[in-house]
Amino acid sequence: MIKTENLSKTYNSKGNSVLALNEISLSIEEGEFISIVGPSGSGKTTLLLCMGGLIHPSQGKVTIEGVSIYDLDVKKRAIFRLRNLGFVFQTFNLIPYLTAQENVEIPLSLAGTSDGTQSEKATELLQRLGLADRLNHKPRELSIGEQQRVAIARALANSPKIILADEPTGNLDPDTTNETVGYLRSLNQAGITVVMVTHNPGVAEYAQRTLRLVDGRLTE
Amino acid sequence: MNLRRIILKELLERKKQFLTSFIAILLGIIVIVAVKSVSNSSEKAVAIQLDNLGANILVLPQTTTIDNYYAADINAPEMPEDYVDRIASSTIPGVDNLSPKLSARINVQNHSLVLTGILPKNELASKPIWQTAGFADPGLQAACDPNNIMNRSLGYEDPKLQRQVIDSLGEYDCLVGSDVASKLSLKEGSGIKIKGTELKVAKVLPQTGTVDDGRIFVHLHTAQKILGKGRVVNAIEIMGCCAAISEGLLGNLRNILPDTKITTINHIVQTQVETNKTMEKFSVIFLIIIILVGGISIGNYMWSNVEERKREIGSLLAIGASPRDVYFIFIGKALILGLIGGIAGYLLGTLAGMILGPQIAGVKVLPIPLLFVWAVVIAVGISVIASYLPARRAAKLDPALILQEI
């Protein structure tokens, strides 16, 4: 389902170049729950964003469902992301001036869904995640755990086949961490492929397979 | 949810930041609209004033003086009547009316009077003060702009009206000024003999307080016969459109009548021209100020807005928004800012003009719809141009750099 071949990424800044990914080749099958672990600066997030079509690699290829995503132009890659991928971030990245429901409606709107369907689907997703009474609340009016659930609902809006989660529990307390990982597991059980970056070994254990990155290299 | 709603929601959420830029553009538009409204009304008022004064350009023989003309010196130089046709058949814009005259001092019953030959239609049309006495249709007043709807509705372009005026003065009819009527005890229907020619008084003109009160007006061709002159005149009064005068009407007339002296009521035209120039300068200065202050303020606001919303932009791109969507969000916001600034600026500027116009320029100011278009175009233009670079930067942001959290 997701395949990387000799994936390398070098950042150049002020005359210095940093090798963030060094010839990573991996394959993730449909329906897998993968965790990527490693120390800070090891290239975990870079790898995840490369797989999500958000960082153009310096070398190598990323193929998702047979499509070499960096061979697509910017617009087509955005459409590909919209239809196939869902992102969950450590700091949730919800739009602060929109309500929970409106935040979930954004990807639906970008996909051209009608207003009525947007509202219906967003409500249904938030209800499924236990936020039926928080539809019209803005992020600042929600708890951290609730914000992360809104972010998960937003990631699920266009029924993606893959969820890419970057430290989804990084800002959460133990109870909310368990709750969030529980949601990701249930999504995986429903057939969605989940790739999760984490530096928490306990959270990584929930995954079926763990990939370790050190200095941009895959070590296991 | 759609991109337009995202723009509006963000505007409402960050009202204070928005207000600073909005006020900058609003104030600029208010000042421009107010200055333009007042200057425009002032120009119109002066133009109407000039029209109401009657003829404002004099074509005289080269060797004559203005004093000769007003004194109606019997030896005043003359010029061919054909000059009238030369002007009439030219395509010079701004000549609203022609009034050829032949004047000479005569003695009637031991009174020294001035006999003036006129072509009545033109003479009456260029003397609005007489029109109130019923000699002409009010449609011939304020004729500076024949395309003016009001003038058309009053029949300015109706040829029948003008013919009716010509017919009102027959070959042996005369119009007498109020002083002449009182000195010679004349009234409507009286007879008067001038150099052997019997004339009938068609109308006694109301007092004007000018030299016209001491004149006897007859048809130009009758005057030429009485005075024993050929087809000559010693002055052609022209009612020139005041805007056309400032745009070079005098020069154009000089080109077709090189051997004449062409003069105008200089001080009035110059005042108007100077007022226009001053107002024009003010408008240009304010336009430059609004472009600089408004543009810098909006540009600065947009840059900070992009910086502040980097994470939001990154997540939108990650979700599936294209750089074009992000660009639209910022340019759309600039469009709204300009649109609201332009509309509100026009309304408040017009209101300011209506309140201040009578106090500053002594003129009544009415809303000018064309300024609405200008206000919106300027406000939207400045706002969109100032936001172009920030919007482009937002669209080109690297989501990876924004979203890398560790």
Interface residues (C-beta under 8 A of the other chain):
Chain A: S40 G41 K44 T45 T46 L49 G52 L54 I55 V74 K75 A78 I79 R81 L82 R83 L85 F87 F89 Q90 T91 N93 L94 I95 P96 Y97 L98 E102 E105 I106 P107 L108 S109 L110 A111 D115 Q118 R154 N158 D166 E167 G170 H199
Chain B: M1 N2 L3 R5 I6 K9 E10 L12 E13 R14 R311 E312 G314 S315 L316 L317 A318 I319 G320 A321 S322 P323 R324 D325 D398 P399 A400 L403 Q404 E405 I406
